[in-house]
Amino acid sequence: MIPLRHLLLAVAAGSVAGMGQAAGYRVYVSDEYNAAISIIDPDRGAQTGTIEISGRPGDVRPRGLAVSPDGKTIFVSVSDFLPRAESPEDAIVAIDVATNQVTATYRAGGNPERVAISPDGRQIWASLEATAQAVALDAATGTQLGIFPTGIETEGIAVSPDGQIVYVTAETSHTVTVIRTSDMTVVTHLLVGNRPRDVIFSRDGQRAYVSAEIGGTISVIDVPSHEVVATVNLGLDARPVGMDLDPEGKFLYVAGGGTSAIYVVDTETDRVAHVIKEKMGRRPWDVVLSPDGRKAFTANGLSDSVSVIDTDCMCVTGQIPAGRGPHSVRVGVVDVAN
């Protein structure tokens, strides 16, 4: 089963190939302390460019990344370094993958940390750390569609594959807020592990996974009932943060910042199948799979690098320099002439 983010990238790649172009992808890394996005060519194994978000590193920081359904626009959540206050710097920035240019900047609200895109590409959702809220924006205009109360210190955010449900994590209250998009209503709040960070839905939307950094666990949620049905224990020292699913949805890759390792969880058994640690960069904060699932890339916050993982051998095959303080990592589709 192919998760939505990889399915959409594969569809986009197929359409490009049909037009006489070879489809490829680039890896995008938000560099929190550079106020920039690093562009990495996975075939060359090198950083090939930088997109400047602000000329004031130290004042403005890009953190969360999301990709449009066609894989051709990267959305970045941008804020200052004052998580308890709203400022004019707080925004969602759109970047065209073809040109590597900023095409839109939308006011978001208090200190947006993570960002997600609806499956139809029409809505932008962001978690607002400073105000304990989530916000929905029109992707074409930036118009606010709704703002919703969440738990304290809002963090991760994800939209279900059918676009009907949004999950939002909150670090301090250890909760997930459930939002129904049909009527823009908060349905419930549920307790998960200690200090939840990232959240991701399975391809069929029946399950969601929440990483708990202090708890060292992954909470497995049954989406129809919004109840935790299983807990994957990675260990208190793991400090799990960012996650991604492989193209078949069989394995969940979890960035373990505390142990500088990637934990690979079998989604059928909800057990750890592999731990990738040797040659891993320091403090991986996020991880993303390539569209074909053959590689994984990690954003290493303390080594200012991206680790490249071969998913066949479940081993690190290389390190690519990035900017200062890599936070999030995503892939975008590019067109390459034959």
HELIX and SHEET records of a PDB file:
HELIX    1   1 LEU A    4  GLY A   18  1                                  15    
SHEET    1   A 4 ALA A  46  GLU A  52  0                                        
SHEET    2   A 4 ALA A  36  ASP A  41 -1                                        
SHEET    3   A 4 GLN A  21  ASP A  31 -1                                        
SHEET    4   A 4 PRO A 326  ALA A 337 -1                                        
SHEET    1   B 4 ARG A  61  VAL A  67  0                                        
SHEET    2   B 4 THR A  73  SER A  79 -1                                        
SHEET    3   B 4 ALA A  91  ASP A  96 -1                                        
SHEET    4   B 4 GLN A 101  ARG A 107 -1                                        
SHEET    1   C 4 PRO A 112  ILE A 117  0                                        
SHEET    2   C 4 GLN A 123  LEU A 128 -1                                        
SHEET    3   C 4 GLN A 133  ASP A 138 -1                                        
SHEET    4   C 4 GLN A 144  PRO A 149 -1                                        
SHEET    1   D 4 THR A 154  VAL A 159  0                                        
SHEET    2   D 4 ILE A 165  ALA A 170 -1                                        
SHEET    3   D 4 THR A 175  ARG A 180 -1                                        
SHEET    4   D 4 THR A 185  LEU A 191 -1                                        
SHEET    1   E 4 PRO A 196  PHE A 201  0                                        
SHEET    2   E 4 ARG A 207  ALA A 212 -1                                        
SHEET    3   E 4 THR A 217  ASP A 222 -1                                        
SHEET    4   E 4 GLU A 227  ASN A 233 -1                                        
SHEET    1   F 4 PRO A 240  LEU A 245  0                                        
SHEET    2   F 4 PHE A 251  GLY A 256 -1                                        
SHEET    3   F 4 ALA A 261  ASP A 266 -1                                        
SHEET    4   F 4 ARG A 271  ILE A 276 -1                                        
SHEET    1   G 4 PRO A 284  LEU A 289  0                                        
SHEET    2   G 4 LYS A 295  ASN A 300 -1                                        
SHEET    3   G 4 SER A 305  ASP A 310 -1                                        
SHEET    4   G 4 CYS A 315  PRO A 321 -1                                        
END                                                                             
